[in-house]
Each structure stands twice: as structure tokens, then as C-alpha cells.
């Protein structure tokens, strides 16, 4: 009985640990550091251009924007999202 209880407790703890790991991974995906790395790597968004600077502010200041930005499937979608949120076109650079 005691052994069975220990085994069940161990299994429950393993499940909890996996859930906690997944939560941390998700949280990290939306971290400011991660999102700024993605922004830096985007083609067609020149570093320190008006779009880049406005995008940095938008992404740093708002977790919802970070989540939406990371969720975009393509680089083009990410850039279009930034243009929409900042009201600055990459062509204005």
C-alpha cells in the first residue's frame, strides 16, 4: 500500500512538473528578450528605423502585442502586424 501511494504521488509530481515546464516555455516565448530577438531578425525591418523603434516600444509595453506578434506564422505577417499596431510602414524608413 505504501509503495503504491509513493508511486502514485511520484507520477502526480511528474505530471505537475511537465505542466510547469510547459508553462515556463510558453511564458519565455512571450518574454521581451525573445520578442526583441525575433524583431531584430526580421528582414525588411532595418535596425533603428522608425518602424523598428516604434515596434520595440509597442512590444515592450504590451504583453498582448507580444503574444500576437509571436503567434504570427510568417515574417511578412509579423511585419504587417507591426505596421498595423505602430501606424508606420516599413517603406517610411
C-alpha positions as CSV (number, residue, x, y, z in Angstrom):
1,X,0.0,0.0,0.0
2,X,2.7,2.4,1.0
3,X,4.6,1.7,-2.2
4,X,1.6,2.2,-4.3
5,X,0.9,5.5,-2.7
6,X,4.5,6.6,-3.3
7,X,4.3,5.5,-6.9
8,X,1.1,7.5,-7.4
9,X,2.5,10.5,-5.7
10,X,5.6,10.3,-7.9
11,X,3.5,10.1,-11.0
12,X,1.4,13.0,-10.0
13,X,4.5,15.1,-9.3
14,X,6.0,14.2,-12.7
15,X,2.8,15.4,-14.4
16,X,2.8,18.6,-12.4
17,X,6.5,19.2,-13.3
18,X,5.7,18.7,-17.0
19,X,2.8,21.2,-16.8
20,X,5.1,23.7,-15.0
21,X,7.8,23.2,-17.7
22,X,5.3,23.9,-20.5
23,X,4.0,27.0,-18.7
24,X,7.6,28.3,-18.4
25,X,8.3,27.6,-22.1
26,X,5.1,29.5,-23.1
27,X,6.0,32.4,-20.8
28,X,9.5,32.5,-22.3
29,X,8.2,32.6,-25.8
30,X,6.4,35.9,-25.0
31,X,9.3,37.4,-23.0
32,X,10.6,40.8,-24.0
33,X,14.0,39.4,-24.7
34,X,12.7,36.7,-27.0
35,X,10.3,39.0,-28.9
36,X,13.1,41.6,-29.4
37,X,15.3,38.9,-30.9
38,X,12.6,38.0,-33.3
39,X,12.2,41.6,-34.2
40,X,15.9,42.0,-34.8
41,X,16.0,39.1,-37.1
42,X,13.1,40.3,-39.3
43,X,14.0,41.0,-42.9
44,X,12.9,44.4,-44.2
45,X,12.9,46.0,-40.8
46,X,16.1,48.0,-40.6
47,X,17.5,48.3,-37.1
48,X,16.8,51.7,-35.5
49,X,14.4,52.7,-38.3
50,X,11.2,54.4,-37.3
51,X,9.3,51.2,-37.6
52,X,11.9,49.3,-35.6
53,X,11.8,51.9,-32.8
54,X,8.0,52.0,-32.7
55,X,7.8,48.3,-32.8
56,X,10.2,48.0,-29.8
57,X,8.0,50.3,-27.8
58,X,4.8,48.5,-28.8
59,X,6.3,45.1,-27.9
60,X,8.0,46.1,-24.7
61,X,4.9,47.9,-23.3
62,X,2.2,45.4,-24.0
63,X,2.1,41.6,-23.4
64,X,-0.9,41.2,-25.6
65,X,1.0,42.7,-28.5
66,X,4.0,40.3,-27.8
67,X,1.7,37.3,-27.7
68,X,0.0,38.3,-31.0
69,X,3.4,39.1,-32.6
70,X,4.9,35.7,-31.7
71,X,1.7,33.9,-32.9
72,X,2.0,35.3,-36.4
73,X,3.1,32.4,-38.7
74,X,5.4,34.3,-41.2
75,X,7.9,37.1,-41.2
76,X,5.6,39.0,-43.5
77,X,2.7,38.6,-41.1
78,X,4.8,39.8,-38.2
79,X,5.9,42.9,-40.2
80,X,2.3,43.7,-41.3
81,X,1.2,43.3,-37.7
82,X,3.8,45.8,-36.5
83,X,2.8,48.2,-39.3
84,X,-0.8,48.0,-38.1
85,X,0.0,48.5,-34.4
86,X,2.5,51.3,-34.9
87,X,0.9,53.0,-37.9
88,X,4.3,53.2,-39.5
89,X,5.1,51.5,-42.8
90,X,8.4,49.8,-43.5
91,X,8.6,52.0,-46.7
92,X,8.6,55.1,-44.5
93,X,12.0,54.1,-43.2
